[in-house]
């Protein structure tokens, strides 16, 4: 049985709101993901393929992923 925390890591990215400044709309239009605001953080949720691609997109724009 897979480790649930490992599955979560492959299907979501959790970031503070300021890391998505000016990028949220482009992420939502380029990738099949859902962005949920949870107080002091945003959760980007999608398939492992989409999360990997979105993570690479963010990294290329200087966002440090946890």
N, C-alpha and C positions, 0 to 999 in steps of 0.2 A: 504494500500500500504506500503510495507517495506521501511525502511529508507535506501537510497543508501549508506551512509557511513558505515552502519552496514554490508551491503552485501559485500562491498569492504573489510572490515576487515576480513570477513570469507573466502575470496577468494584470499588473497595476504598477503605477509609478506614483509616489506620494511626494509632493513638493509644497513649499510655502508659496502663497499667492504671488509674491513679487517675482518669483522665477518664471511665471507665465505672462508677465507684463508684455503686451504686444504680440504674444505668440499663440494665445488661446484660439483665436478664430482660425488661424492657419493650421493648427494641429487638428481642429475639428473638421476642417474642410479636406485635409490631406489624408487623414487616417480614420479608420472605422473604430472610433473610441468614444467613450462617454467621460465627460469631465464633471466631477461632483465636488462642490464646495462643502468642506467640513470644518467650519470655524476657522482655525488658523492654518489650514492646509487645503490643497486641492488633491484629489485622487483621480488619476487618469486610468480608466479601466478598459480593457480590450483583450483580444486574443493574444497568445504569446507572440505570434508573428507581428501583429500591429503594435504591441508594446515595444518589441525590439526595434522596429522601424521608428516609432515615435521617440524612443530613447536616443537613437542615433541622431535624429533630427535635432533634438534638444541639445545634445552634447556638441554638435557642430556649431550651435549658436551660443556656446559658452555656459550652458546650464550644467552644473555639477549634480550628477545623480547620486542618490544615497546608495 
